[in-house]
Amino acid sequence: MICKICGKEVEGVFKTCPICGAPTEQSTTSLVNDEHSKKHNHGIIQDRHQTNLILRIISIVVILSIVFIWYIFFMNNEPIYNVSMSANIDPVTGNPITTQDVFLTTTSEIFVVFDMRELENESEIKAIWLNKDTSTIIETDISLVSLIDDITYFSMISPTTQWMSGEYEVQLYINDELIITKYFTISETIE
């Protein structure tokens, strides 16, 4: 090979001319190949980073889903849950039409609606309705579980005169064990 800068003949494969130090044809070809190789490798590295990021995101989503499902099935294991109060319920589903915790003194019937987890047959569910202001029991409802129900409710019907204004509570028991207490107010007006 002849060096294009100094014109001397160079034998062998050199990146630079051993006489003048100018780059040889082989070195420029090699540099182009090296540059192409670097770009190609950079693209591969970027693809790997994107793939790793996607895998990390998928892993996080899967882990969060598992934690959520575990919480729903194992941590939230109260036998009575989703307790709400209402002045009326859907007669077909038993779901409250509207939920509220303040009722008028003229309300004809007050419902406590709740979901239940599986209970043994013949378990006793009891609702004790109390006037907190006078500490008196107004009514006690008892029901036996004869099959696995999803939604259950108890209701308290208005006395012959209107309700007395004040603070009230309903205590829900399973086999004489207090599970939850729900508080509500009866008032002349609802603000």
Salt bridges, closest charged atoms under 4 A:
GLU25 OE2 - LYS4 NZ 3.28
ASP176 OD1 - LYS126 NZ 2.81
